[in-house]
């Protein structure tokens, strides 16, 4: 059987830690953020 799913906060925390530490992800995140701001 599958292990229990970790709580959403834990998943988001792991995701953000990765995004912050991974140069490709943080670059992509910044680009998306800039795009979102420019579309407003």
Secondary structure, DSSP 4 states (H G I P E B T S, - for coil): -PPPPPPHHHHHHHHHHHHHH-HHHHHHHHHHHHHHHHH-
